Amino acid sequence: IGMIMRKQIIITNIALLFVLLFTSCGNKSNYEYSYEDEEYYEDYYPDDETLIEDDYIAIAYQEKNGVKLLPVSINGLGFYMIFDTGCSTNLISRLEFMALVKNGLITEEDILEPIQSSIADGSVVEMPVVRLKKVIVGNKILFENVEAAVADNVAADLLLGNEILNRVKSYEIDNNEQVIKFKLW
């Protein structure tokens, strides 16, 4: 019975991918379409100019409605994501997922096993999970093979959570300078 359930989950994920690919979802102001080709990523690591005191890399954030938004490139498309230390994974909405699929930046191989997740209202929902090949935070820090849950809601906030934040040694918020300082090593 376990094998049957696994096949159903895989078929459901593939069906979701194709339904989302061909569904029209409207527009979202969070988009900053800036596709960049793969050459952009090959040699993309912070240079000495991006380092600041104590080997931190500072990423400027925007504050909106009480949350801190960081500029993030996901597989070459630019977005703003909420810096969310309370989120165990990363989260993208169905709208961002569709944009990535339509641009060929997420393929069937990037669809992973779904997860059960507790959301802010306390309910538990099942969400598809995708692998994001390249996530660049603030045009300075590269993360590869990042997992992100896909919210069914097209208006869901994009969350930069602990799946990425746990990959750095530490981070510190400097509210005076409006930067988040990431220590990588």
C-alpha positions in Angstrom: 0.0 0.0 0.0 3.0 2.3 0.6 4.1 2.0 -3.0 0.6 2.8 -4.3 0.5 6.0 -2.1 4.0 7.0 -3.3 2.9 6.6 -6.9 -0.3 8.7 -6.3 1.8 11.4 -4.7 4.2 11.5 -7.7 1.3 11.5 -10.1 -0.5 14.3 -8.1 2.7 16.4 -8.2 3.2 16.0 -11.9 -0.5 16.8 -12.5 -0.1 19.9 -10.3 2.9 21.0 -12.4 1.0 20.8 -15.6 -2.2 22.3 -14.3 -0.3 25.2 -12.9 1.7 25.6 -16.1 -1.4 26.1 -18.2 -3.5 28.0 -15.6 -3.7 31.8 -15.8 -3.1 33.4 -12.5 -3.0 37.2 -12.9 -0.3 39.5 -11.8 1.5 40.2 -8.5 3.5 43.3 -7.7 6.3 41.3 -6.0 7.7 40.4 -9.5 10.8 41.9 -10.8 11.3 39.8 -14.0 15.0 39.8 -14.6 15.9 36.5 -16.2 19.6 35.9 -16.3 21.3 33.1 -18.1 23.3 30.3 -16.5 26.7 32.0 -17.1 25.6 34.5 -14.5 25.8 31.8 -11.8 29.0 29.9 -12.8 31.4 32.4 -11.2 29.0 34.1 -8.9 30.6 34.3 -5.5 31.1 37.3 -3.3 34.2 39.4 -4.0 36.3 41.2 -1.5 34.3 44.4 -2.0 31.2 42.9 -0.6 32.9 41.9 2.7 32.5 44.1 5.7 33.7 44.0 9.2 34.2 40.6 10.9 33.8 38.8 7.6 30.1 39.6 7.3 28.3 40.2 4.0 25.7 42.9 4.4 22.4 42.7 2.4 20.2 45.8 2.4 16.6 45.1 3.2 13.4 47.1 2.6 10.9 47.3 5.4 7.2 47.1 4.5 4.2 46.5 6.8 6.6 45.5 9.6 8.5 42.8 7.8 12.0 42.9 6.2 12.1 42.1 2.5 15.3 40.9 0.9 16.0 40.9 -2.9 16.4 37.3 -4.1 17.1 35.8 -7.4 15.5 32.3 -7.8 16.9 30.4 -10.8 17.4 33.8 -12.5 14.1 35.5 -11.7 14.1 38.3 -9.2 11.7 38.5 -6.3 11.5 40.0 -2.8 11.2 37.5 0.0 10.3 38.1 3.7 13.2 37.3 6.0 11.4 34.8 8.3 13.3 33.1 11.1 10.1 31.4 12.2 9.6 29.5 8.9 11.2 26.1 8.9 11.5 26.0 5.1 11.2 28.5 2.3 7.9 29.3 0.7 6.9 30.5 -2.8 3.4 31.0 -4.0 1.7 29.2 -6.9 2.2 32.4 -8.9 6.0 32.4 -8.5 6.1 28.6 -9.1 4.2 29.1 -12.4 6.5 31.9 -13.5 9.5 29.6 -12.9 7.9 26.7 -14.8 6.8 28.9 -17.7 10.4 30.2 -18.1 11.8 26.6 -18.0 13.5 27.3 -14.7 11.7 24.4 -12.8 11.4 21.0 -14.5 9.6 17.8 -13.5 12.8 16.6 -11.9 12.7 19.5 -9.5 9.3 18.4 -8.0 10.0 16.7 -4.7 7.8 14.8 -2.1 5.1 17.0 -0.6 5.2 18.0 3.1 2.7 18.4 5.8 3.0 22.0 7.2 1.5 23.9 10.0 0.5 27.3 8.9 0.0 30.5 10.9 -3.7 29.8 11.7 -2.7 26.5 13.2 -4.1 24.2 10.5 -2.0 21.6 8.8 -1.9 21.5 5.0 -0.1 19.4 2.5 2.2 21.4 0.1 4.2 20.4 -2.9 8.0 20.9 -2.5 10.3 22.0 -5.3 14.1 22.2 -5.6 15.4 25.6 -6.6 18.7 25.2 -8.3 20.2 28.6 -7.6 19.0 31.2 -5.0 21.1 34.4 -4.8 20.3 36.6 -1.8 21.0 40.3 -2.3 23.0 39.7 -5.4 25.8 38.5 -3.1 25.3 35.1 -1.6 24.7 32.0 -3.6 22.7 29.0 -2.3 22.3 25.9 -4.4 19.7 23.1 -4.4 17.3 24.9 -2.1 14.0 23.3 -1.1 10.8 25.5 -1.1 7.2 24.6 -0.3 4.7 25.9 -2.8 1.6 27.6 -1.3 -1.6 27.0 -3.2 -2.5 30.7 -2.7 -1.3 32.9 -5.5 -1.1 35.9 -3.2 1.0 34.1 -0.5 4.0 35.9 0.8 7.4 34.6 -0.3 9.3 33.5 2.8 13.1 33.1 3.1 13.2 30.6 6.0 15.5 28.4 8.0 16.2 26.0 5.1 18.5 28.7 3.8 19.2 30.6 7.1 20.6 27.4 8.7 23.2 27.2 5.9 25.1 30.3 7.2 27.1 30.5 10.3 25.1 33.4 11.7 23.2 36.5 10.8 22.5 39.8 12.5 20.0 42.5 11.8 21.3 46.0 11.9 18.2 48.2 12.0 20.2 51.5 12.0 21.9 50.6 8.7 18.9 48.6 7.4 21.0 45.6 6.5 21.1 42.0 7.5 24.7 40.8 8.0 25.4 37.2 7.1 28.5 35.4 8.4 29.3 32.6 6.0 32.3 31.0 7.6 
